Amino acid sequence: MTVFKLMRVVLLLSIFFGILASTWITEKRMAAWERPILVTVYPIVGDEEPASQKFAKGITTESFDPVNRFFARESVNYSFSVTPAFRFQVAPLTYDKPPPVPRQFDPAGIAWWSLKMRWWAWTKELRDGLIQPDIQLFVLYHSLNGNNEVGISVGMRKGRYGIVKAYATDKLQPMNHVVFTHEILHVLGATDKYVLTTGEPIYPDGYADPDKRPLFPQKLAEIMGGRIPINSFSSDMPGSLNECKIGKKTAEEIGFLAQLQH
């Protein structure tokens, strides 16, 4: 191996390990909840409806106040107060959509999409003119227009970004906040607690109150369980974060339980 090739390998390895170290440090700092986590929100017009553009154009940092209120309320259940949990900054409105999310059970497609998505997210960060964030959330706003399905939302811990499919209407903003919070929790390390094929919460970790007797009906949704169990085979979608809770397993995954030892 020539000296030039050796130097190139050393440089590439240095960059690689530098990225790994930076990622590890950032994840540890976020899990410590010692200061607000900086989140850049990218409002994206998700369809060709004028109403979607109008709604997305009106998104501000205050649009996400309910998310901070939710974390402030839930952190008290674990004997500490995180206020605010996040500091939001909003990027300029765009029509540029992220690479489409592949099917859930396509590992090769997901791996390739992840590489494309990380590159796409990085280019957005370079151009948004904002402070470098801890987390990027890309929110695609769609008008209802007779269709109640807006697509799959995802949150990726590796890369620290999320894609949220949201409704472009004030009436459904509370439901948008539920999805937004679910995905940001994924970025923070929380796992899904529902059956992927049915969407039904998994007992006990996917239940807000697994010790309740009688068990059904539950009053709240565990935020990563996604739904409010009504009986052993059916559940309802929460209408807002007021109907959601951070359960013990999720709290452990995002560092809330660690605060009990301080």
Contacts in CASP RR format, 6 or more apart in sequence:
PFRMAT RR
TARGET T0000
AUTHOR 0000-0000-0000
METHOD contacts of the structure
MODEL  1
MTVFKLMRVVLLLSIFFGILASTWITEKRMAAWERPILVTVYPIVGDEEP
ASQKFAKGITTESFDPVNRFFARESVNYSFSVTPAFRFQVAPLTYDKPPP
VPRQFDPAGIAWWSLKMRWWAWTKELRDGLIQPDIQLFVLYHSLNGNNEV
GISVGMRKGRYGIVKAYATDKLQPMNHVVFTHEILHVLGATDKYVLTTGE
PIYPDGYADPDKRPLFPQKLAEIMGGRIPINSFSSDMPGSLNECKIGKKT
AEEIGFLAQLQH
1 9 0 8 1.000
23 158 0 8 1.000
23 159 0 8 1.000
23 160 0 8 1.000
26 134 0 8 1.000
26 160 0 8 1.000
27 157 0 8 1.000
29 35 0 8 1.000
30 37 0 8 1.000
30 134 0 8 1.000
30 188 0 8 1.000
31 188 0 8 1.000
31 254 0 8 1.000
31 255 0 8 1.000
31 258 0 8 1.000
32 255 0 8 1.000
32 258 0 8 1.000
33 75 0 8 1.000
33 80 0 8 1.000
33 82 0 8 1.000
33 85 0 8 1.000
33 255 0 8 1.000
33 256 0 8 1.000
33 259 0 8 1.000
36 84 0 8 1.000
36 85 0 8 1.000
36 86 0 8 1.000
36 87 0 8 1.000
37 85 0 8 1.000
37 86 0 8 1.000
37 87 0 8 1.000
37 134 0 8 1.000
37 135 0 8 1.000
38 86 0 8 1.000
38 87 0 8 1.000
38 89 0 8 1.000
38 131 0 8 1.000
38 133 0 8 1.000
38 134 0 8 1.000
38 135 0 8 1.000
39 86 0 8 1.000
39 87 0 8 1.000
39 88 0 8 1.000
39 89 0 8 1.000
39 133 0 8 1.000
39 134 0 8 1.000
39 135 0 8 1.000
39 136 0 8 1.000
39 137 0 8 1.000
39 184 0 8 1.000
40 88 0 8 1.000
40 89 0 8 1.000
40 90 0 8 1.000
40 91 0 8 1.000
40 125 0 8 1.000
40 128 0 8 1.000
40 130 0 8 1.000
40 133 0 8 1.000
40 135 0 8 1.000
40 136 0 8 1.000
40 137 0 8 1.000
41 59 0 8 1.000
41 61 0 8 1.000
41 64 0 8 1.000
41 88 0 8 1.000
41 89 0 8 1.000
41 90 0 8 1.000
41 91 0 8 1.000
41 137 0 8 1.000
41 139 0 8 1.000
42 91 0 8 1.000
42 94 0 8 1.000
42 124 0 8 1.000
42 128 0 8 1.000
42 136 0 8 1.000
42 137 0 8 1.000
42 138 0 8 1.000
42 139 0 8 1.000
43 56 0 8 1.000
43 57 0 8 1.000
43 58 0 8 1.000
43 59 0 8 1.000
43 90 0 8 1.000
43 91 0 8 1.000
43 93 0 8 1.000
43 94 0 8 1.000
43 139 0 8 1.000
43 141 0 8 1.000
44 56 0 8 1.000
44 93 0 8 1.000
44 94 0 8 1.000
44 95 0 8 1.000
44 96 0 8 1.000
44 97 0 8 1.000
44 98 0 8 1.000
44 138 0 8 1.000
44 139 0 8 1.000
44 140 0 8 1.000
44 141 0 8 1.000
45 52 0 8 1.000
45 53 0 8 1.000
45 56 0 8 1.000
45 93 0 8 1.000
45 94 0 8 1.000
45 95 0 8 1.000
45 140 0 8 1.000
45 141 0 8 1.000
46 52 0 8 1.000
46 56 0 8 1.000
46 95 0 8 1.000
46 97 0 8 1.000
46 140 0 8 1.000
46 141 0 8 1.000
46 142 0 8 1.000
47 142 0 8 1.000
47 143 0 8 1.000
47 145 0 8 1.000
49 142 0 8 1.000
49 143 0 8 1.000
49 145 0 8 1.000
49 168 0 8 1.000
51 143 0 8 1.000
51 168 0 8 1.000
51 169 0 8 1.000
52 141 0 8 1.000
52 142 0 8 1.000
52 143 0 8 1.000
52 168 0 8 1.000
53 93 0 8 1.000
54 168 0 8 1.000
55 141 0 8 1.000
55 143 0 8 1.000
55 168 0 8 1.000
55 169 0 8 1.000
55 170 0 8 1.000
56 93 0 8 1.000
56 139 0 8 1.000
56 141 0 8 1.000
56 168 0 8 1.000
57 93 0 8 1.000
59 90 0 8 1.000
59 93 0 8 1.000
59 139 0 8 1.000
59 141 0 8 1.000
60 90 0 8 1.000
61 88 0 8 1.000
61 89 0 8 1.000
61 90 0 8 1.000
63 90 0 8 1.000
63 173 0 8 1.000
64 86 0 8 1.000
64 88 0 8 1.000
64 177 0 8 1.000
64 180 0 8 1.000
66 174 0 8 1.000
66 177 0 8 1.000
66 240 0 8 1.000
66 241 0 8 1.000
67 85 0 8 1.000
67 86 0 8 1.000
67 177 0 8 1.000
67 180 0 8 1.000
67 181 0 8 1.000
67 184 0 8 1.000
67 241 0 8 1.000
68 83 0 8 1.000
68 84 0 8 1.000
68 85 0 8 1.000
68 86 0 8 1.000
69 241 0 8 1.000
70 177 0 8 1.000
70 181 0 8 1.000
70 241 0 8 1.000
70 244 0 8 1.000
71 82 0 8 1.000
71 84 0 8 1.000
71 85 0 8 1.000
71 86 0 8 1.000
72 81 0 8 1.000
72 82 0 8 1.000
72 83 0 8 1.000
72 84 0 8 1.000
72 85 0 8 1.000
74 245 0 8 1.000
74 246 0 8 1.000
74 251 0 8 1.000
74 256 0 8 1.000
75 81 0 8 1.000
75 82 0 8 1.000
75 83 0 8 1.000
75 85 0 8 1.000
75 256 0 8 1.000
75 259 0 8 1.000
77 245 0 8 1.000
77 246 0 8 1.000
77 251 0 8 1.000
78 251 0 8 1.000
78 256 0 8 1.000
78 257 0 8 1.000
78 259 0 8 1.000
78 260 0 8 1.000
79 259 0 8 1.000
79 260 0 8 1.000
80 256 0 8 1.000
80 259 0 8 1.000
80 260 0 8 1.000
80 262 0 8 1.000
86 184 0 8 1.000
89 130 0 8 1.000
89 131 0 8 1.000
89 133 0 8 1.000
91 124 0 8 1.000
91 128 0 8 1.000
91 129 0 8 1.000
91 130 0 8 1.000
92 128 0 8 1.000
96 124 0 8 1.000
97 140 0 8 1.000
98 117 0 8 1.000
98 120 0 8 1.000
98 121 0 8 1.000
98 138 0 8 1.000
98 140 0 8 1.000
98 163 0 8 1.000
99 113 0 8 1.000
99 116 0 8 1.000
99 117 0 8 1.000
99 120 0 8 1.000
100 113 0 8 1.000
101 113 0 8 1.000
101 152 0 8 1.000
101 154 0 8 1.000
101 163 0 8 1.000
102 109 0 8 1.000
102 110 0 8 1.000
102 112 0 8 1.000
102 113 0 8 1.000
103 109 0 8 1.000
104 152 0 8 1.000
104 196 0 8 1.000
114 156 0 8 1.000
114 158 0 8 1.000
117 156 0 8 1.000
117 161 0 8 1.000
118 159 0 8 1.000
118 161 0 8 1.000
121 136 0 8 1.000
121 138 0 8 1.000
121 159 0 8 1.000
121 161 0 8 1.000
124 136 0 8 1.000
124 138 0 8 1.000
125 132 0 8 1.000
125 133 0 8 1.000
125 136 0 8 1.000
134 160 0 8 1.000
135 160 0 8 1.000
135 161 0 8 1.000
135 162 0 8 1.000
135 184 0 8 1.000
135 187 0 8 1.000
136 160 0 8 1.000
136 161 0 8 1.000
136 162 0 8 1.000
137 161 0 8 1.000
137 162 0 8 1.000
137 163 0 8 1.000
137 164 0 8 1.000
137 180 0 8 1.000
137 183 0 8 1.000
137 184 0 8 1.000
138 161 0 8 1.000
138 162 0 8 1.000
138 163 0 8 1.000
138 164 0 8 1.000
139 164 0 8 1.000
139 166 0 8 1.000
139 176 0 8 1.000
139 180 0 8 1.000
140 150 0 8 1.000
140 163 0 8 1.000
140 164 0 8 1.000
140 165 0 8 1.000
140 166 0 8 1.000
141 166 0 8 1.000
141 167 0 8 1.000
141 168 0 8 1.000
142 150 0 8 1.000
142 165 0 8 1.000
142 166 0 8 1.000
142 167 0 8 1.000
142 168 0 8 1.000
143 167 0 8 1.000
143 168 0 8 1.000
143 169 0 8 1.000
144 167 0 8 1.000
144 168 0 8 1.000
144 169 0 8 1.000
144 172 0 8 1.000
150 165 0 8 1.000
150 166 0 8 1.000
150 167 0 8 1.000
151 165 0 8 1.000
152 165 0 8 1.000
153 162 0 8 1.000
153 163 0 8 1.000
153 164 0 8 1.000
153 165 0 8 1.000
153 179 0 8 1.000
153 182 0 8 1.000
153 183 0 8 1.000
154 162 0 8 1.000
154 163 0 8 1.000
154 183 0 8 1.000
154 186 0 8 1.000
155 161 0 8 1.000
155 162 0 8 1.000
155 163 0 8 1.000
155 183 0 8 1.000
155 184 0 8 1.000
155 186 0 8 1.000
155 187 0 8 1.000
156 162 0 8 1.000
156 186 0 8 1.000
156 187 0 8 1.000
157 186 0 8 1.000
157 187 0 8 1.000
157 188 0 8 1.000
157 189 0 8 1.000
160 187 0 8 1.000
161 187 0 8 1.000
162 183 0 8 1.000
162 184 0 8 1.000
162 186 0 8 1.000
162 187 0 8 1.000
163 183 0 8 1.000
164 176 0 8 1.000
164 179 0 8 1.000
164 180 0 8 1.000
164 183 0 8 1.000
165 179 0 8 1.000
166 176 0 8 1.000
166 179 0 8 1.000
166 180 0 8 1.000
167 173 0 8 1.000
167 175 0 8 1.000
167 176 0 8 1.000
174 239 0 8 1.000
174 240 0 8 1.000
174 241 0 8 1.000
174 242 0 8 1.000
175 237 0 8 1.000
175 238 0 8 1.000
175 239 0 8 1.000
175 240 0 8 1.000
177 240 0 8 1.000
177 241 0 8 1.000
178 223 0 8 1.000
178 226 0 8 1.000
178 238 0 8 1.000
178 239 0 8 1.000
178 240 0 8 1.000
178 241 0 8 1.000
178 244 0 8 1.000
181 223 0 8 1.000
181 241 0 8 1.000
181 244 0 8 1.000
182 223 0 8 1.000
182 224 0 8 1.000
182 226 0 8 1.000
185 223 0 8 1.000
185 224 0 8 1.000
185 246 0 8 1.000
185 250 0 8 1.000
185 254 0 8 1.000
186 192 0 8 1.000
188 253 0 8 1.000
188 254 0 8 1.000
189 253 0 8 1.000
189 254 0 8 1.000
190 223 0 8 1.000
190 224 0 8 1.000
190 250 0 8 1.000
190 253 0 8 1.000
190 254 0 8 1.000
191 224 0 8 1.000
191 250 0 8 1.000
191 253 0 8 1.000
192 224 0 8 1.000
192 225 0 8 1.000
193 201 0 8 1.000
193 202 0 8 1.000
193 205 0 8 1.000
193 206 0 8 1.000
193 222 0 8 1.000
193 224 0 8 1.000
193 225 0 8 1.000
193 226 0 8 1.000
193 249 0 8 1.000
193 250 0 8 1.000
194 200 0 8 1.000
194 201 0 8 1.000
194 202 0 8 1.000
194 206 0 8 1.000
194 224 0 8 1.000
194 225 0 8 1.000
194 226 0 8 1.000
194 227 0 8 1.000
195 202 0 8 1.000
199 226 0 8 1.000
199 227 0 8 1.000
199 235 0 8 1.000
200 227 0 8 1.000
200 229 0 8 1.000
200 233 0 8 1.000
200 234 0 8 1.000
200 235 0 8 1.000
201 207 0 8 1.000
201 221 0 8 1.000
201 222 0 8 1.000
201 225 0 8 1.000
201 226 0 8 1.000
201 227 0 8 1.000
201 229 0 8 1.000
201 235 0 8 1.000
202 225 0 8 1.000
203 210 0 8 1.000
203 215 0 8 1.000
203 229 0 8 1.000
204 210 0 8 1.000
205 222 0 8 1.000
205 224 0 8 1.000
205 225 0 8 1.000
205 247 0 8 1.000
205 248 0 8 1.000
205 249 0 8 1.000
205 250 0 8 1.000
206 222 0 8 1.000
206 224 0 8 1.000
206 225 0 8 1.000
206 226 0 8 1.000
206 247 0 8 1.000
206 249 0 8 1.000
207 215 0 8 1.000
207 218 0 8 1.000
207 222 0 8 1.000
207 225 0 8 1.000
207 229 0 8 1.000
208 218 0 8 1.000
208 219 0 8 1.000
208 220 0 8 1.000
208 221 0 8 1.000
208 222 0 8 1.000
208 228 0 8 1.000
208 244 0 8 1.000
208 245 0 8 1.000
208 247 0 8 1.000
209 218 0 8 1.000
209 219 0 8 1.000
209 220 0 8 1.000
209 245 0 8 1.000
212 218 0 8 1.000
215 229 0 8 1.000
216 229 0 8 1.000
216 230 0 8 1.000
216 231 0 8 1.000
216 232 0 8 1.000
217 228 0 8 1.000
217 229 0 8 1.000
217 230 0 8 1.000
217 231 0 8 1.000
218 228 0 8 1.000
218 229 0 8 1.000
218 230 0 8 1.000
219 228 0 8 1.000
219 243 0 8 1.000
220 228 0 8 1.000
220 238 0 8 1.000
220 243 0 8 1.000
220 244 0 8 1.000
220 245 0 8 1.000
221 227 0 8 1.000
221 228 0 8 1.000
221 235 0 8 1.000
221 237 0 8 1.000
221 238 0 8 1.000
221 243 0 8 1.000
221 244 0 8 1.000
221 245 0 8 1.000
222 244 0 8 1.000
222 245 0 8 1.000
222 246 0 8 1.000
222 247 0 8 1.000
222 250 0 8 1.000
223 241 0 8 1.000
223 244 0 8 1.000
223 245 0 8 1.000
223 246 0 8 1.000
223 247 0 8 1.000
223 250 0 8 1.000
224 247 0 8 1.000
224 249 0 8 1.000
224 250 0 8 1.000
226 237 0 8 1.000
226 238 0 8 1.000
226 244 0 8 1.000
227 235 0 8 1.000
227 236 0 8 1.000
227 237 0 8 1.000
227 238 0 8 1.000
228 235 0 8 1.000
228 236 0 8 1.000
228 237 0 8 1.000
228 238 0 8 1.000
228 243 0 8 1.000
229 235 0 8 1.000
230 236 0 8 1.000
238 244 0 8 1.000
246 254 0 8 1.000
246 256 0 8 1.000
248 257 0 8 1.000
251 257 0 8 1.000
END
